[in-house]
């Protein structure tokens, strides 16, 4: 395949940067010496050759526990490459002392190269990684070369359309901005269901249905079991129940998703964890590239420092709202914004070099930082900028892939910002329910950071612990009087005295203070219950919306929410496992804020603000939706229509119609 002049200049720039890094490392470390710049250039050339030839060989080895053994093996290989380069060049031009000195020199040289690349604006790793991915792709037994177009769906977790537009304008998403400005791409909005969170959205997008998924967590009262969209066993069950129109069937791959969408290949896919036995070859190919191991270690440390500094600056400046950012969070953030992100990029690029027809990858780094820092704080937008850079890399790699690819960028939901319910009131939703019930045992579960599960999944899958993790026994809450679950600003109250949903009349009889305390609270926008006499009812502080009757008394509790709010609520009211009481926080459109029932200052899960306003950014040539795209299952229809269009089984105008949420 022909390479343009830009590729040649990038190779030269990377070569020079690597040489400079070796020189500076030799100046810093006592047991390594490089005579001059010419010697450094020669060493850098040898190391580049080693890094091109060796990784595909390592990727073919069935190493167990790849996160550990792969990382250690590549560190040893890095040291061996330095010593081999020194031996070839001779002691008069380069010397490397002990193996420990070589290992330290490899780490320092990588860190120095990263800094130089940032200062000079050079991505000194992209070209090398692409060459390795192409060699691995050509050696894969699944490799195909064809003119039949494929599609790469890149999901940015938690990025709402309003934030994306401002980021494009202000320079935090330059690649996507340039695509849109060129006229080659088009940007459309879609609207989430009531449950504006990744589990419900990915079920609709990847599986074709998110029926009976009322929130990120819900109770199945007949068994007393809590279902969670991040638990491997539960995701496997969700996929079994909802796999109606699999987006990734027939050769697709899933990277970093909760659900597989019927994909044949998966990495960091929660629903497939129980099927991962031992080492995952995707990890081997990632860590086989020595650049990745040392680079991730350097980036991880830098990200931890970045988070600590950003947190202290926020405290010193009195930035509000401000969330808790201590404990393990800096390390979870670093995992999601470096290791997991770049592993997924590598997997997608390798998939394209193999020629897989359809790829769906989720990147959660923006979502992770926004939850704790805020929607558009400086470090949040920096995480988005670096993710935009990786998306640009995927698009550039598509031009050299085994088949032509169309790159589609979309989000699963947005986020809305505001001080939490507890920060505003000094107590939680669970405590409000408990005191309003007048006694009884109340179990409260606020999910907190949903990325904890993905970080743990990365460790479990990489170390071959997937089967054990997936079989972990589940607890039940059937012995509690009530269970209160939080999913962003959506709260679910289950009254466990019956193994069915209680009616409004029964709740008023058994707990007469509960509904008034919730519906009348200043930081609760509305509650939804089912009346035996009048069907689905939405109650607010000064008005009632009788959904089934189409009648409003007083002020409409849904007046500050999306015009489709009533349709979303009626649909959810019909779910088998909907809560006895569905609670949504207030939303102030003037301040553009609401409040989460868990301790996250930027949140998603219910209605209100940009959390319900995700987007699709797609290239020219794909059929634009002819109707508003309402609900995640409608997105599945659009994406499957595009895939069919590219496969030639549907004309351009025949992309599947989108449906508006209905009863």
Secondary structure, DSSP 8 states (H G I E B T S, - for coil): ----HHHHHHHHHHHHHHHHHHHHHHHH-TTEEE-SHHHHHHHHHHHHHHHHHHHHHHHTS--SSHHHHHHHHHHHHHHHHHHHHHHHH-TTTEEE-SHHHHHHHHHHHHHHHHHHHHHHT--TTHHHHHHHHHHHHHHSTT----SS-EEEEEEETT--HHHHHHHHHHTSSHHHHHHHHTTSEEEEEEE--SS-SHHHHHIIIIIS--TT--SSEEEETTTTEEEETTSHHHHHHHHHHH-SS-TTTTT-EEES-SS-TT-SEEES-GGGGGG--S--HHHHHHHHSHHHHHHHHHHHHHHHHHHHHHHHHHHHHT-SS-----TTHHHHHHIIIIIIHHHHHHHHHHHHHHT-SEEEEEE-HHHHHHHHH-TT-HHHHHHHHHHHHHHHHHHHHHTTSSS-EEEEEE-S---EE---HHHHHSS-HHHHHHHHHTSS-EEEEE---THHHHHHHHHHHHTT-HHHHHT----B-TTSSEEEEEETTEEEEEETTSSS---HHHHHHH-TTHHHHHHT-TTEEEEEEEETTTEEEEE-SSEEEETTTTEEEES-TTTTS-TTHHHHHHHHHT-TT--SEEEEE-EETTTTEE--SSS-SEE-SSSSGGGGEEEEEEETTS---SS-EESHHHHHHHHHHHHHHHHTSS-GGGS--------
